[in-house]
Amino acid sequence: MMSLGWVIHILSYLFVLPLLVGLVRWRSGSQVQRRLTLLVGVMGVNQLLQHFCFYFQVNNFPAFHQVPPLELTFLGWVFMEIFEKRKLTRLLPALILAFWVFCLVSTFFIQGLWQLPTLTRTVQSILVIGLVLGYFLQLLREMNVNQLTQTSSFWFVSGVFIYYAGSIFIFFYSNALVGNDSDRSTLVFTINISLLLILYFCYTIALLCKENPLTSSRASSSEPFSF
């Protein structure tokens, strides 16, 4: 089985492909694609930070605590563009702010800095899955998007759903699964990296979709997409 060090090393650089695609297509990309590129960049910086902490044998658990609120902020930012001019868009900033407060309380008063933020990660996953289900529910309700698989929003939302739905139990039980048992730790990181491969693959396809740069990925809709 791949060693834990190699798993973390690869994990740190998976974001390069979608990030390069996003940067190359920045000027021709839609607003959703540009926001997604920034999201990938933030995720990449977090992965590099965790990698360097591991490389220099520094406890990187505190670095994990910034990941859930930052990720949800940028994920919400992308969803705001997808859910443009809808009630959910107006609620998202308040939801993100409440989550930041929750993360701070959890970090300093519940789990502490020196444990993996399993509680905030789990809540983040539930919130993201809720946004994803809202997107697909609206699609099923209206059935007004032509060539769905050619829109960046579809691939973005699909990748997010697979990753967070697949990782939610890993997030919840991380402190129990990751410990002195190196084989178990390696297995957890291997599952996580497999899900990340799917996520970044979907992000790459989303960033390769050709769309009007002045519109979001709903440009292929025949009618307004309202929530």
Protein Blocks (a to p, Z undefined) as FASTA:
>chain_A
ZZfklmmmmmmmmmmmmmmmmmmmmmmpcfklmmmmmmmmmmmmmmmmmmmmmmnopafk
lmmmmmmmmmmmmmmmmmmmmmgoifklmmmmmmmmmmmmmmmmmmmmmnopmbccfklm
mmmmmmmmmmmmmmmmmmmmnopaghkllpfklmmmmmmmmmmmmmmmmmmmmmmmpcfb
lklmmmmmmmmmmmmmmmmmmmmmmmmpccdfkbcfklmpcbdcdZZ
